[in-house]
């Protein structure tokens, strides 16, 4: 709290300055004085926001939000000096592309074995800041979606490690935070980024373990079919149709266990019809091939679900 008050006092004490709100695209040190031999106040990581109070030679006097320690540490505001390098502001030429490029590089680091620690969080911040600082950029929608996607994947993996992950009812587990995904839909409606966000959010409506009961695959198949009907041009529609068709195929093995043999034929018809819808989309070779495989298996009564060996 004291640090934040100090920052406010500094800002009020410099009313004549045109303060720039910016983003740092590299990792840097913040010092007490504009000198690399001076005491170091803190380290600032990629994608963090800062306010530039003044420039002096090759230095920038800034206030910045930093995090010290591990991921459970609180953010705090500090004021100090840093080398005037890698500071991207709203008026920086090609600033959107610079932030996007750094975010892509950080995302690649996160996917590499032995990649930079914290790279995924760096990428998420950089993508998000791009969408904030350059809202009219042609990269803004994709950047916000990528930020949301990174957060979604991290939280989804965390959710899968909990005991509640196998709960049949989605209401019995902690949902993945969908605020960023909803922001994508709100800020970029009727775009493929909104469509992709909506597809991700179906995860919160899916069951955990089906327990070999028909209720879950029935509900999930309807969810995916509804998505495909409402968003026919979405990049995720082929996947949604496949997911629905596969669930109808799975029901062919589940219904007999519940004494509902009469429903097997209906499930077979729905599986084949939905897979044909996928083929009519002329999607990628991968989805077309998977649809053909599913049609072959369902047509020849080859189980698509469960460990059944004839």
C-alpha positions in Angstrom: 0.0 0.0 0.0 2.8 2.4 0.9 4.5 1.7 -2.4 1.3 2.5 -4.4 0.9 5.8 -2.4 4.5 6.7 -3.2 3.9 6.1 -6.9 0.7 8.3 -6.8 2.6 11.1 -5.1 5.3 11.0 -7.8 2.7 11.2 -10.5 0.9 14.1 -8.9 4.3 15.9 -8.4 5.0 15.8 -12.1 1.8 17.3 -13.6 3.7 18.9 -16.5 5.0 15.7 -17.9 3.2 13.8 -20.7 3.3 10.4 -19.1 3.4 7.3 -21.4 1.8 4.1 -20.4 3.9 1.4 -22.0 4.8 -2.3 -22.0 8.2 -3.9 -21.6 9.0 -6.6 -24.2 12.2 -7.8 -22.6 13.3 -8.7 -19.2 15.1 -5.9 -17.5 16.5 -4.5 -14.2 15.2 -1.4 -12.4 17.8 0.6 -10.5 17.7 3.4 -7.8 19.7 5.6 -10.1 20.4 5.7 -13.9 23.5 3.6 -13.4 24.0 -0.2 -13.8 26.3 -0.1 -10.7 23.5 1.4 -8.5 21.4 -0.6 -6.2 18.9 -2.8 -8.0 15.3 -2.3 -7.0 13.8 -5.2 -8.8 13.5 -7.2 -12.0 10.7 -6.6 -14.5 9.5 -9.4 -16.9 8.0 -9.4 -20.4 4.6 -8.0 -20.8 4.5 -5.9 -17.6 3.1 -2.4 -17.7 5.1 0.7 -16.8 4.7 4.5 -16.9 7.6 6.5 -18.3 8.1 9.6 -16.2 11.1 11.0 -18.1 14.0 10.1 -20.4 17.6 10.8 -19.6 20.3 9.9 -22.1 19.9 6.1 -22.5 17.8 5.7 -19.4 14.1 5.9 -18.6 12.6 6.9 -15.2 9.6 4.6 -14.7 7.0 3.4 -12.4 6.2 -0.2 -12.9 4.2 -3.1 -11.6 6.5 -6.0 -10.7 6.3 -9.4 -9.0 9.0 -10.6 -6.7 9.5 -14.2 -5.6 7.4 -17.1 -6.7 4.0 -17.2 -8.4 2.2 -16.7 -5.1 3.9 -13.3 -4.5 1.9 -10.1 -4.7 2.4 -7.6 -7.4 3.8 -4.3 -6.2 4.5 -0.9 -7.8 8.0 0.6 -7.7 9.7 3.7 -9.2 13.2 3.7 -10.5 15.5 3.8 -13.6 16.0 1.3 -16.3 17.9 1.2 -19.6 15.7 2.8 -22.3 15.4 -0.5 -24.3 12.5 -2.6 -25.2 9.8 -0.2 -24.0 6.9 -0.4 -26.4 4.2 2.4 -26.2 1.0 3.0 -28.1 2.9 5.3 -30.4 5.8 3.0 -31.1 6.1 2.3 -34.8 5.0 -1.3 -35.5 4.5 -1.7 -31.7 1.7 -4.3 -32.2 3.9 -6.5 -34.4 6.8 -6.2 -32.0 4.7 -7.3 -29.0 3.1 -10.1 -31.1 6.5 -11.3 -32.3 7.8 -11.4 -28.7 4.7 -13.2 -27.5 5.1 -15.8 -30.3 8.7 -16.3 -29.3 7.7 -16.7 -25.6 5.0 -19.2 -26.6 7.5 -21.2 -28.5 9.9 -21.1 -25.5 7.1 -22.5 -23.3 6.5 -25.4 -25.7 10.2 -26.4 -25.8 11.7 -28.9 -23.4 13.9 -26.9 -21.1 12.4 -23.6 -22.4 12.5 -20.4 -20.4 10.7 -20.6 -17.0 7.5 -18.5 -17.0 7.5 -18.2 -20.8 3.8 -19.1 -21.0 2.8 -16.4 -18.6 5.1 -13.9 -20.5 3.3 -14.8 -23.8 -0.1 -14.4 -22.2 0.7 -11.0 -20.8 2.3 -9.8 -24.1 -0.7 -10.9 -26.2 -3.1 -9.3 -23.7 -1.3 -6.0 -23.6 -1.2 -5.9 -27.4 -5.0 -6.1 -27.5 -5.2 -3.3 -25.0 -2.6 -0.9 -26.4 -3.4 -1.5 -30.0 -7.2 -2.2 -30.1 -7.4 -1.3 -33.8 -4.5 -3.5 -34.9 -5.4 -6.4 -37.2 -3.6 -8.5 -34.7 -5.7 -7.5 -31.7 -8.4 -10.2 -32.0 -6.0 -13.0 -32.4 -3.8 -11.6 -29.6 -6.6 -11.5 -27.1 -7.7 -15.0 -28.1 -4.2 -16.4 -27.8 -3.9 -14.8 -24.3 -7.2 -16.5 -23.4 -6.2 -19.8 -24.9 -2.9 -19.9 -23.0 -4.8 -19.3 -19.7 -7.4 -21.9 -20.7 -4.9 -24.6 -21.4 -3.0 -23.9 -18.1 -6.2 -24.0 -16.0 -7.6 -27.0 -17.9 -4.4 -29.0 -17.2 -4.7 -28.0 -13.5 -8.3 -29.0 -13.4 -7.6 -32.4 -14.8 -5.2 -33.1 -12.0 -7.9 -32.7 -9.3 -10.1 -35.5 -8.0 -13.2 -33.6 -9.0 -12.1 -33.9 -12.7 -13.9 -37.3 -13.0 -17.2 -36.0 -11.6 -19.9 -36.8 -14.0 -21.8 -33.6 -13.4 -19.9 -30.5 -14.6 -21.4 -28.6 -11.6 -19.4 -30.8 -9.2 -16.1 -29.4 -10.3 -14.5 -26.0 -10.2 -15.0 -24.5 -13.7 -12.2 -23.1 -15.8 -12.1 -19.3 -15.6 -13.9 -18.1 -18.7 -13.6 -14.3 -18.3 -11.0 -13.8 -20.9 -12.8 -16.1 -23.4 -16.0 -14.1 -22.8 -14.0 -10.9 -23.4 -12.9 -12.2 -26.8 -16.6 -12.8 -27.7 -17.6 -9.4 -26.5 -14.8 -7.4 -28.1 -14.6 -9.3 -31.4 -18.1 -10.7 -32.1 -18.8 -12.6 -35.3 -15.1 -13.3 -35.8 -13.3 -16.7 -35.9 -11.7 -15.7 -32.6 -15.1 -15.4 -31.0 -16.0 -18.8 -32.5 -12.9 -20.4 -31.2 -13.5 -18.9 -27.7 -17.1 -20.3 -27.7 -15.8 -23.8 -28.5 -13.3 -23.7 -25.7 -16.0 -22.7 -23.2 -18.0 -25.9 -24.0 -15.3 -27.7 -21.8 -17.1 -26.3 -18.7 -20.3 -28.1 -19.8 -18.8 -31.5 -20.4 -19.0 -34.5 -18.0 -16.0 -36.0 -16.3 -16.3 -39.8 -16.2 -19.3 -41.1 -18.1 -19.5 -44.2 -15.9 -20.8 -46.1 -19.0 -24.1 -44.2 -18.8 -25.9 -42.7 -21.8 -26.9 -39.4 -20.2 -23.5 -37.7 -20.6 -22.7 -38.6 -24.3 -26.3 -37.7 -25.2 -26.0 -34.3 -23.7 -22.5 -33.6 -25.1 -23.5 -34.7 -28.6 -26.3 -32.2 -28.5 -24.0 -29.5 -27.3 -21.6 -30.0 -30.1 -24.3 -30.3 -32.8 -25.8 -27.0 -31.5 -22.4 -25.3 -31.7 -22.0 -26.5 -35.3 -25.5 -25.3 -36.3 -25.0 -21.9 -34.7 -21.5 -21.4 -36.0 -21.3 -23.2 -39.3 -18.2 -21.2 -40.5 -16.2 -21.6 -37.3 -12.7 -23.2 -37.6 -13.9 -25.5 -34.8 -17.1 -26.7 -36.5 -15.4 -29.8 -38.1 -14.1 -30.8 -34.7 -17.5 -30.2 -33.1 -19.2 -32.4 -35.7 -16.7 -35.1 -35.2 -17.1 -35.0 -31.4 -20.9 -35.3 -31.8 -20.6 -38.1 -34.3 -18.2 -40.0 -32.1 -20.5 -39.7 -29.1 -23.4 -41.1 -31.1 -21.1 -44.0 -32.0 -20.2 -44.5 -28.4 -23.9 -44.7 -27.5 -24.1 -47.8 -29.7 -22.0 -49.6 -27.0 -23.6 -48.0 -24.0 -27.3 -48.5 -24.8 -27.2 -52.3 -24.6 -25.7 -52.1 -21.1 -28.8 -50.1 -20.0 -31.2 -52.5 -21.7 -32.0 -49.9 -24.4 -31.1 -52.0 -27.5 -33.9 -50.3 -29.5 -31.9 -47.0 -29.4 -28.8 -48.5 -31.0 -30.1 -48.1 -34.5 -31.1 -44.5 -33.9 -27.6 -43.7 -32.5 -26.0 -45.4 -35.5 -28.0 -43.2 -37.9 -27.1 -40.1 -36.1 -23.4 -41.0 -36.0 -23.4 -41.6 -39.8 -25.4 -38.5 -40.6 -23.3 -36.2 -38.4 -20.0 -37.6 -39.9 -21.4 -37.0 -43.3 -22.1 -33.4 -42.3 -18.4 -33.1 -41.4 -17.4 -34.4 -44.8 -19.7 -31.9 -46.5 -17.7 -29.1 -44.9 -14.7 -30.2 -47.0 -12.5 -29.6 -43.9 -8.9 -30.4 -43.4 -7.5 -33.8 -44.6 -7.2 -34.9 -41.0 -10.9 -34.3 -40.1 -12.1 -35.8 -43.4 -10.0 -38.9 -42.8 -11.2 -39.2 -39.2 -14.8 -38.9 -40.4 -14.3 -41.6 -43.0 -12.7 -43.9 -40.4 -15.6 -43.3 -38.0 -18.2 -44.0 -40.8 -16.4 -47.3 -41.6 -16.3 -48.4 -38.0 -19.9 -47.5 -37.3 -21.2 -49.0 -40.5 -19.4 -52.3 -39.7 -20.4 -52.3 -36.0 -16.8 -51.9 -34.8 -16.8 -50.4 -31.3 -15.6 -46.8 -31.1 -15.8 -46.6 -27.3 -14.7 -48.9 -24.5 -12.2 -51.8 -24.5 -14.1 -54.3 -26.5 -12.2 -57.1 -28.3 -14.1 -59.6 -30.4 
